[in-house]
Amino acid sequence: MPFFQKISTRTEKVGSVIRRALAPHLIKFEPEHGIIAITAVEVFPDLSAAKVFFDAPRRAAKLEKKLNKMAGLLKKEISQNLTQKRTPNLLFVIDAGILAANKIDELLREK
């Protein structure tokens, strides 16, 4: 979502509901991937889709593939928590900001 585009209250609310609804489903992946954090949820203005940004300490790329394969099932679970007619399609993305911060932190530790 472009930084200049105003985020509506409705998309913020939907994003918040998605974030809370996904949290219990991500716990089952924690033994393999470590503690998983949902860093942001960006809902498209037309509520057709939502990008879920996450961070995982181990094998984040593998987790991203798993979550995107499970997106339909997770969408169904989330739909029970939303009051609107249509539930946004989910797209899981590794949070690049966290990756960059970790890389900078490692470089600083080396010096």
N, C-alpha and C positions, 0 to 999 in steps of 0.2 A: 504494500500500500504506500503510495507516495507520501512523503512527510508533510506536504502542503495540504493534503486532503483532510478535511475536518472529519473526525471520527464521531459518529452519532451515538447517543446514549443507548439506543437499541442494540447496535453492534457491540458496544462495550458489555452490555448485560448478557447478550448471547455468548460472547467470549468467556465471560466469567462463569456462566453455567456450564459451558463445555469444559472449562478447566477443572471445575469441581467434580463434574461427572466422570472425567477421564482418570482422575487420581487413583481411585480404587482399582481400576483395571491395570494400571501400570505397576502396581506393587508386585504382581506375580513375575515380572521380568527382573526384579531387583537382585535375586541371587546370582544371576548370570551377568548382569550389566552394572551393578552397583545402584546407588540411590539415583533415581531418575527425577529430574526437575522439569516441570513445564514452565518455561521462561516467559512465554507470551502466546497469546492466541489472537490472530488477526482475522476478523470476519469480513468478508467482502460486503460492500454497501448493499447489494441486492440480497444478501443472506444466502446465496447459493453455495458458497464454499467457505471453509475456514482453514487457515494455515496454523498448525500447532507447532510451535518452536519448542524444542526440548534439549536437555543436556544429560548425558550419561557418561560416567567416568571410564567405562570399559566397553569396547566394541559398539560404539554409537552407530556406525554405518550399518552394521548387521541389524541392530534394533530398529533403525529407520525403515529398512526393508520389511521387517516383520510387521511393524505397525501399519505401514501402508498396505500390506496384504490384508490385514485385519480391519481396515478402515470401514468396510461395510458393516461388519458386526458391531464395531464400536459406535458407528452412527446409529444403529438400531437401539443400542443401550442408552445413548444420549437422548434419543427422541422421547424417552419416557420422562426426562427431566425438563424438556422444553414445552412451552404452552403454544407455540406457533404450529401451523400446519406442516411446514416443510422443515426438515433438519438439514443444515449445511453439510455438504460433502467434506470429508476430512483429508487434509494433506499434511503429513508429518515431515518436519524439516529439522535437521540438526542446527542448533543456534550457532551461527558463525561468529557472533560476537564473543561468546564464551570460549570458543576454540582459539580465537585470536588472543584473548586475554591470557589463556593458559600458556600459549606459545611465548608471549612476551614475558610472563612470569618465569618460565623455564630459562629463557635467555638471561634474565636478570640474575637468577640464581647461579648461573655458570660463571659470572664475572665476579 
